[in-house]
Amino acid sequence: MVSIQNVTPKQAEILDRIWECDTEDDVLELREAMDPADWHTLDLLIETIAISCIDDQVQSEVDCAQVREILSNF
């Protein structure tokens, strides 16, 4: 289970809308329906969810070489 703490009310609202999505297409439709000013927040929250899911699976730094490579781009 993903738990994201210390979010603003606006971020919590966007997270609620993300959880309602069943497919990637649903997320894309959500993005298209949102105010473009909120796209960055949506993208960051999706990345946060993805990282949280990966974090739950990683047992050691050896397990996450690919993730470390991707994150080094930021």
TORPA-4810 file (N, C-alpha, C, O; in nm, 3 decimals):
<nodes>
NODE_1_0.084_-0.118_0.000_0.000_0.000_0.000_0.088_0.124_0.000_0.186_0.132_0.074_M
NODE_2_0.054_0.219_-0.082_0.130_0.343_-0.094_0.075_0.443_0.006_-0.046_0.464_0.017_V
NODE_3_0.166_0.506_0.079_0.128_0.611_0.174_0.216_0.732_0.147_0.338_0.725_0.155_S
NODE_4_0.152_0.842_0.114_0.225_0.966_0.086_0.181_1.068_0.190_0.062_1.100_0.201_I
NODE_5_0.277_1.117_0.266_0.246_1.208_0.376_0.287_1.351_0.342_0.362_1.376_0.248_Q
NODE_6_0.236_1.443_0.423_0.272_1.585_0.413_0.237_1.646_0.279_0.318_1.719_0.220_N
NODE_7_0.118_1.616_0.230_0.074_1.677_0.104_-0.023_1.792_0.135_-0.088_1.795_0.240_V
NODE_8_-0.032_1.883_0.042_-0.125_1.994_0.055_-0.266_1.944_0.025_-0.283_1.836_-0.032_T
NODE_9_-0.367_2.020_0.062_-0.504_1.981_0.026_-0.522_1.963_-0.126_-0.592_1.871_-0.169_P
NODE_10_-0.460_2.049_-0.205_-0.469_2.037_-0.351_-0.404_1.907_-0.398_-0.459_1.837_-0.484_K
NODE_11_-0.287_1.873_-0.342_-0.220_1.748_-0.379_-0.305_1.628_-0.337_-0.312_1.529_-0.410_Q
NODE_12_-0.368_1.636_-0.219_-0.454_1.527_-0.172_-0.571_1.507_-0.268_-0.611_1.394_-0.298_A
NODE_13_-0.627_1.618_-0.317_-0.737_1.610_-0.413_-0.691_1.542_-0.541_-0.761_1.456_-0.595_E
NODE_14_-0.574_1.579_-0.590_-0.521_1.518_-0.713_-0.492_1.370_-0.689_-0.520_1.287_-0.775_I
NODE_15_-0.434_1.337_-0.574_-0.408_1.196_-0.542_-0.538_1.115_-0.542_-0.543_1.004_-0.593_L
NODE_16_-0.643_1.171_-0.484_-0.773_1.102_-0.483_-0.819_1.073_-0.626_-0.872_0.966_-0.654_D
NODE_17_-0.799_1.170_-0.713_-0.840_1.152_-0.853_-0.752_1.049_-0.923_-0.801_0.975_-1.009_R
NODE_18_-0.623_1.044_-0.888_-0.534_0.942_-0.945_-0.580_0.803_-0.902_-0.585_0.712_-0.984_I
NODE_19_-0.615_0.787_-0.774_-0.656_0.655_-0.723_-0.781_0.605_-0.794_-0.802_0.484_-0.803_W
NODE_20_-0.864_0.696_-0.843_-0.985_0.657_-0.914_-0.957_0.602_-1.054_-1.045_0.541_-1.115_E
NODE_21_-0.837_0.624_-1.104_-0.801_0.578_-1.238_-0.767_0.429_-1.236_-0.696_0.381_-1.148_C
NODE_22_-0.821_0.358_-1.334_-0.795_0.214_-1.344_-0.685_0.181_-1.445_-0.621_0.076_-1.434_D
NODE_23_-0.664_0.269_-1.541_-0.567_0.242_-1.647_-0.482_0.366_-1.674_-0.512_0.475_-1.626_T
NODE_24_-0.377_0.345_-1.752_-0.295_0.459_-1.793_-0.377_0.556_-1.877_-0.359_0.678_-1.868_E
NODE_25_-0.467_0.502_-1.958_-0.552_0.590_-2.039_-0.639_0.679_-1.950_-0.663_0.795_-1.982_D
NODE_26_-0.686_0.623_-1.837_-0.764_0.703_-1.743_-0.681_0.817_-1.687_-0.730_0.928_-1.670_D
NODE_27_-0.554_0.789_-1.659_-0.465_0.894_-1.607_-0.442_1.001_-1.714_-0.441_1.120_-1.683_V
NODE_28_-0.425_0.958_-1.837_-0.407_1.056_-1.946_-0.532_1.141_-1.963_-0.523_1.262_-1.986_L
NODE_29_-0.649_1.080_-1.952_-0.774_1.156_-1.960_-0.786_1.254_-1.844_-0.831_1.367_-1.862_E
NODE_30_-0.744_1.210_-1.727_-0.744_1.298_-1.610_-0.655_1.420_-1.637_-0.695_1.533_-1.612_L
NODE_31_-0.536_1.394_-1.688_-0.441_1.502_-1.716_-0.500_1.601_-1.815_-0.489_1.723_-1.797_R
NODE_32_-0.561_1.548_-1.921_-0.619_1.635_-2.024_-0.734_1.719_-1.969_-0.758_1.830_-2.016_E
NODE_33_-0.806_1.666_-1.870_-0.920_1.737_-1.812_-0.878_1.840_-1.708_-0.957_1.927_-1.671_A
NODE_34_-0.753_1.831_-1.661_-0.704_1.921_-1.556_-0.659_2.054_-1.613_-0.629_2.066_-1.732_M
NODE_35_-0.654_2.152_-1.527_-0.595_2.281_-1.561_-0.446_2.256_-1.587_-0.379_2.193_-1.506_D
NODE_36_-0.393_2.305_-1.699_-0.251_2.284_-1.727_-0.158_2.331_-1.615_-0.046_2.283_-1.604_P
NODE_37_-0.203_2.424_-1.533_-0.122_2.470_-1.420_-0.100_2.359_-1.317_-0.006_2.366_-1.238_A
NODE_38_-0.185_2.256_-1.319_-0.173_2.145_-1.224_-0.100_2.024_-1.281_-0.078_1.926_-1.209_D
NODE_39_-0.061_2.029_-1.407_0.004_1.914_-1.470_0.134_1.877_-1.399_0.162_1.759_-1.378_W
NODE_40_0.213_1.976_-1.362_0.340_1.948_-1.296_0.317_1.875_-1.164_0.389_1.780_-1.131_H
NODE_41_0.218_1.919_-1.089_0.186_1.854_-0.962_0.142_1.710_-0.987_0.184_1.619_-0.915_T
NODE_42_0.058_1.688_-1.087_0.014_1.554_-1.122_0.134_1.466_-1.156_0.145_1.354_-1.106_L
NODE_43_0.222_1.516_-1.241_0.340_1.439_-1.280_0.428_1.404_-1.161_0.476_1.291_-1.150_D
NODE_44_0.450_1.501_-1.071_0.531_1.475_-0.952_0.467_1.371_-0.861_0.536_1.286_-0.805_L
NODE_45_0.335_1.378_-0.845_0.267_1.280_-0.761_0.273_1.141_-0.821_0.290_1.043_-0.748_L
NODE_46_0.260_1.130_-0.951_0.271_1.000_-1.017_0.413_0.944_-0.999_0.429_0.825_-0.972_I
NODE_47_0.514_1.029_-1.014_0.652_0.984_-0.992_0.672_0.941_-0.847_0.741_0.842_-0.821_E
NODE_48_0.613_1.013_-0.753_0.623_0.979_-0.612_0.560_0.843_-0.585_0.615_0.763_-0.509_T
NODE_49_0.445_0.817_-0.646_0.380_0.687_-0.631_0.469_0.577_-0.687_0.487_0.473_-0.624_I
NODE_50_0.524_0.599_-0.805_0.611_0.499_-0.868_0.733_0.470_-0.782_0.769_0.354_-0.763_A
NODE_51_0.795_0.573_-0.731_0.913_0.555_-0.646_0.877_0.482_-0.518_0.953_0.398_-0.471_I
NODE_52_0.762_0.513_-0.463_0.718_0.444_-0.342_0.698_0.295_-0.368_0.734_0.212_-0.285_S
NODE_53_0.639_0.262_-0.482_0.619_0.121_-0.517_0.752_0.049_-0.536_0.769_-0.064_-0.492_C
NODE_54_0.844_0.116_-0.601_0.978_0.057_-0.621_1.047_0.040_-0.487_1.110_-0.062_-0.462_I
NODE_55_1.036_0.140_-0.401_1.100_0.136_-0.270_1.052_0.016_-0.188_1.129_-0.044_-0.114_D
NODE_56_0.924_-0.018_-0.202_0.869_-0.134_-0.131_0.929_-0.265_-0.179_0.932_-0.363_-0.104_D
NODE_57_0.977_-0.268_-0.303_1.030_-0.391_-0.362_1.180_-0.408_-0.345_1.231_-0.520_-0.352_Q
NODE_58_1.251_-0.299_-0.324_1.397_-0.302_-0.319_1.444_-0.353_-0.182_1.403_-0.303_-0.078_V
NODE_59_1.530_-0.453_-0.186_1.585_-0.509_-0.063_1.723_-0.451_-0.031_1.760_-0.439_0.085_Q
NODE_60_1.799_-0.415_-0.135_1.931_-0.357_-0.115_1.963_-0.267_-0.234_1.891_-0.266_-0.333_S
NODE_61_2.072_-0.192_-0.223_2.111_-0.102_-0.332_2.142_-0.178_-0.460_2.132_-0.123_-0.569_E
NODE_62_2.180_-0.303_-0.448_2.210_-0.385_-0.565_2.084_-0.405_-0.649_2.090_-0.414_-0.772_V
NODE_63_1.969_-0.410_-0.582_1.842_-0.430_-0.651_1.798_-0.309_-0.733_1.710_-0.322_-0.818_D
NODE_64_1.857_-0.195_-0.710_1.801_-0.074_-0.770_1.899_-0.001_-0.863_1.891_0.121_-0.875_C
NODE_65_1.987_-0.072_-0.926_2.084_-0.007_-1.015_2.014_0.072_-1.125_2.055_0.184_-1.156_A
NODE_66_1.910_0.016_-1.185_1.839_0.085_-1.293_1.770_0.210_-1.240_1.771_0.313_-1.307_Q
NODE_67_1.710_0.201_-1.124_1.643_0.317_-1.066_1.743_0.427_-1.035_1.717_0.544_-1.061_V
NODE_68_1.857_0.389_-0.980_1.961_0.490_-0.949_2.005_0.561_-1.076_2.030_0.681_-1.075_R
NODE_69_2.015_0.487_-1.185_2.055_0.547_-1.313_1.950_0.647_-1.360_1.984_0.757_-1.406_E
NODE_70_1.824_0.610_-1.350_1.716_0.699_-1.394_1.712_0.825_-1.306_1.701_0.936_-1.357_I
NODE_71_1.722_0.806_-1.176_1.716_0.922_-1.085_1.836_1.013_-1.097_1.828_1.131_-1.062_L
NODE_72_1.947_0.962_-1.145_2.065_1.045_-1.160_2.044_1.154_-1.267_2.120_1.250_-1.275_S
NODE_73_1.941_1.136_-1.349_1.909_1.234_-1.453_1.838_1.358_-1.397_1.826_1.459_-1.466_N
NODE_74_1.793_1.351_-1.272_1.718_1.462_-1.213_1.808_1.552_-1.134_1.762_1.651_-1.078_F
</nodes>
